[in-house]
Amino acid sequence: MADQKHEHGKMNTGVQEQTFAGFMSLVSKSTVVILVALVLLYLANG
């Protein structure tokens, strides 16, 4: 492995891209759930 020379832009980033997409999906869905919960709490306590 030490014999290999690094070439800029040649790294396979598929796994990192899938992980980031999953993370962003989780954050987006969590944000929507939290906002809905806050609206329902506001309406219940009026």
LUMMAR-201966 format. One record per atom (N, C-alpha, C): residue number from 0; atom name; x, y, z. Coordinates in nm, 3 decimals, decimal comma, padded with zeros to 5 digits. Example, Ala and Ser with C-alpha at 12.3 -4.5 7.8 and 13.67 -1.06 7.14 Angstrom:
% residues 2
+-----+----+---------+---------+---------+
:   i : at :    east :   north :      up :
+-----+----+---------+---------+---------+
:   0 :  N :  01,319 : -00,569 :  00,780 :
:   0 : CA :  01,230 : -00,450 :  00,780 :
:   0 :  C :  01,320 : -00,330 :  00,780 :
:   1 :  N :  01,285 : -00,225 :  00,708 :
:   1 : CA :  01,367 : -00,106 :  00,714 :
:   1 :  C :  01,290 :  00,003 :  00,787 :
+-----+----+---------+---------+---------+
END
This chain:
% residues 46
+-----+----+---------+---------+---------+
:   i : at :    east :   north :      up :
+-----+----+---------+---------+---------+
:   0 :  N :  00,083 : -00,119 :  00,000 :
:   0 : CA :  00,000 :  00,000 :  00,000 :
:   0 :  C :  00,087 :  00,125 :  00,000 :
:   1 :  N :  00,202 :  00,118 :  00,061 :
:   1 : CA :  00,290 :  00,234 :  00,065 :
:   1 :  C :  00,351 :  00,263 : -00,072 :
:   2 :  N :  00,347 :  00,163 : -00,161 :
:   2 : CA :  00,404 :  00,180 : -00,294 :
:   2 :  C :  00,313 :  00,261 : -00,386 :
:   3 :  N :  00,186 :  00,272 : -00,350 :
:   3 : CA :  00,091 :  00,343 : -00,435 :
:   3 :  C :  00,110 :  00,494 : -00,419 :
:   4 :  N :  00,105 :  00,564 : -00,531 :
:   4 : CA :  00,115 :  00,710 : -00,528 :
:   4 :  C : -00,025 :  00,771 : -00,537 :
:   5 :  N : -00,049 :  00,868 : -00,455 :
:   5 : CA : -00,180 :  00,934 : -00,453 :
:   5 :  C : -00,199 :  01,018 : -00,579 :
:   6 :  N : -00,315 :  01,002 : -00,642 :
:   6 : CA : -00,351 :  01,084 : -00,757 :
:   6 :  C : -00,474 :  01,165 : -00,720 :
:   7 :  N : -00,462 :  01,295 : -00,723 :
:   7 : CA : -00,571 :  01,385 : -00,685 :
:   7 :  C : -00,694 :  01,360 : -00,772 :
:   8 :  N : -00,810 :  01,342 : -00,708 :
:   8 : CA : -00,936 :  01,326 : -00,779 :
:   8 :  C : -00,968 :  01,183 : -00,820 :
:   9 :  N : -00,888 :  01,085 : -00,779 :
:   9 : CA : -00,909 :  00,947 : -00,820 :
:   9 :  C : -00,976 :  00,861 : -00,713 :
:  10 :  N : -01,003 :  00,916 : -00,597 :
:  10 : CA : -01,060 :  00,838 : -00,487 :
:  10 :  C : -01,206 :  00,806 : -00,514 :
:  11 :  N : -01,248 :  00,683 : -00,484 :
:  11 : CA : -01,387 :  00,644 : -00,497 :
:  11 :  C : -01,464 :  00,697 : -00,376 :
:  12 :  N : -01,557 :  00,789 : -00,401 :
:  12 : CA : -01,629 :  00,854 : -00,290 :
:  12 :  C : -01,775 :  00,810 : -00,284 :
:  13 :  N : -01,808 :  00,698 : -00,345 :
:  13 : CA : -01,947 :  00,651 : -00,348 :
:  13 :  C : -02,005 :  00,627 : -00,210 :
:  14 :  N : -01,928 :  00,563 : -00,123 :
:  14 : CA : -01,976 :  00,532 :  00,012 :
:  14 :  C : -01,997 :  00,660 :  00,091 :
:  15 :  N : -01,904 :  00,754 :  00,080 :
:  15 : CA : -01,918 :  00,881 :  00,152 :
:  15 :  C : -02,040 :  00,958 :  00,102 :
:  16 :  N : -02,064 :  00,956 : -00,028 :
:  16 : CA : -02,180 :  01,027 : -00,083 :
:  16 :  C : -02,310 :  00,965 : -00,036 :
:  17 :  N : -02,317 :  00,832 : -00,028 :
:  17 : CA : -02,437 :  00,766 :  00,022 :
:  17 :  C : -02,458 :  00,796 :  00,170 :
:  18 :  N : -02,351 :  00,798 :  00,247 :
:  18 : CA : -02,361 :  00,829 :  00,390 :
:  18 :  C : -02,412 :  00,972 :  00,410 :
:  19 :  N : -02,358 :  01,065 :  00,333 :
:  19 : CA : -02,400 :  01,205 :  00,346 :
:  19 :  C : -02,545 :  01,221 :  00,303 :
:  20 :  N : -02,586 :  01,153 :  00,196 :
:  20 : CA : -02,726 :  01,160 :  00,152 :
:  20 :  C : -02,819 :  01,105 :  00,260 :
:  21 :  N : -02,781 :  00,996 :  00,323 :
:  21 : CA : -02,861 :  00,939 :  00,432 :
:  21 :  C : -02,868 :  01,033 :  00,551 :
:  22 :  N : -02,756 :  01,096 :  00,583 :
:  22 : CA : -02,752 :  01,192 :  00,694 :
:  22 :  C : -02,843 :  01,311 :  00,665 :
:  23 :  N : -02,836 :  01,365 :  00,545 :
:  23 : CA : -02,919 :  01,480 :  00,510 :
:  23 :  C : -03,067 :  01,443 :  00,509 :
:  24 :  N : -03,099 :  01,322 :  00,466 :
:  24 : CA : -03,237 :  01,276 :  00,470 :
:  24 :  C : -03,287 :  01,267 :  00,614 :
:  25 :  N : -03,204 :  01,211 :  00,701 :
:  25 : CA : -03,240 :  01,201 :  00,843 :
:  25 :  C : -03,261 :  01,339 :  00,905 :
:  26 :  N : -03,173 :  01,432 :  00,876 :
:  26 : CA : -03,184 :  01,567 :  00,931 :
:  26 :  C : -03,310 :  01,636 :  00,880 :
:  27 :  N : -03,339 :  01,621 :  00,752 :
:  27 : CA : -03,457 :  01,684 :  00,693 :
:  27 :  C : -03,586 :  01,629 :  00,754 :
:  28 :  N : -03,594 :  01,497 :  00,764 :
:  28 : CA : -03,714 :  01,434 :  00,822 :
:  28 :  C : -03,729 :  01,470 :  00,969 :
:  29 :  N : -03,618 :  01,473 :  01,042 :
:  29 : CA : -03,624 :  01,510 :  01,184 :
:  29 :  C : -03,671 :  01,653 :  01,202 :
:  30 :  N : -03,625 :  01,742 :  01,115 :
:  30 : CA : -03,666 :  01,882 :  01,122 :
:  30 :  C : -03,816 :  01,896 :  01,100 :
:  31 :  N : -03,869 :  01,823 :  01,003 :
:  31 : CA : -04,012 :  01,829 :  00,976 :
:  31 :  C : -04,091 :  01,775 :  01,095 :
:  32 :  N : -04,047 :  01,664 :  01,152 :
:  32 : CA : -04,116 :  01,606 :  01,267 :
:  32 :  C : -04,115 :  01,703 :  01,385 :
:  33 :  N : -04,002 :  01,766 :  01,410 :
:  33 : CA : -03,993 :  01,861 :  01,522 :
:  33 :  C : -04,083 :  01,981 :  01,499 :
:  34 :  N : -04,085 :  02,034 :  01,376 :
:  34 : CA : -04,172 :  02,148 :  01,347 :
:  34 :  C : -04,319 :  02,112 :  01,362 :
:  35 :  N : -04,358 :  01,995 :  01,316 :
:  35 : CA : -04,498 :  01,951 :  01,331 :
:  35 :  C : -04,532 :  01,937 :  01,478 :
:  36 :  N : -04,441 :  01,880 :  01,557 :
:  36 : CA : -04,465 :  01,864 :  01,700 :
:  36 :  C : -04,480 :  02,000 :  01,768 :
:  37 :  N : -04,398 :  02,097 :  01,729 :
:  37 : CA : -04,408 :  02,231 :  01,787 :
:  37 :  C : -04,540 :  02,298 :  01,752 :
:  38 :  N : -04,584 :  02,282 :  01,628 :
:  38 : CA : -04,713 :  02,340 :  01,587 :
:  38 :  C : -04,827 :  02,275 :  01,663 :
:  39 :  N : -04,822 :  02,145 :  01,678 :
:  39 : CA : -04,928 :  02,077 :  01,753 :
:  39 :  C : -04,928 :  02,119 :  01,900 :
:  40 :  N : -04,811 :  02,135 :  01,959 :
:  40 : CA : -04,805 :  02,182 :  02,098 :
:  40 :  C : -04,859 :  02,324 :  02,110 :
:  41 :  N : -04,829 :  02,408 :  02,010 :
:  41 : CA : -04,880 :  02,545 :  02,012 :
:  41 :  C : -05,033 :  02,545 :  02,003 :
:  42 :  N : -05,086 :  02,462 :  01,913 :
:  42 : CA : -05,231 :  02,457 :  01,897 :
:  42 :  C : -05,300 :  02,398 :  02,020 :
:  43 :  N : -05,238 :  02,302 :  02,085 :
:  43 : CA : -05,298 :  02,238 :  02,202 :
:  43 :  C : -05,297 :  02,333 :  02,322 :
:  44 :  N : -05,197 :  02,418 :  02,332 :
:  44 : CA : -05,185 :  02,507 :  02,447 :
:  44 :  C : -05,236 :  02,648 :  02,417 :
:  45 :  N : -05,266 :  02,673 :  02,290 :
:  45 : CA : -05,321 :  02,796 :  02,241 :
:  45 :  C : -05,289 :  02,915 :  02,320 :
+-----+----+---------+---------+---------+
END
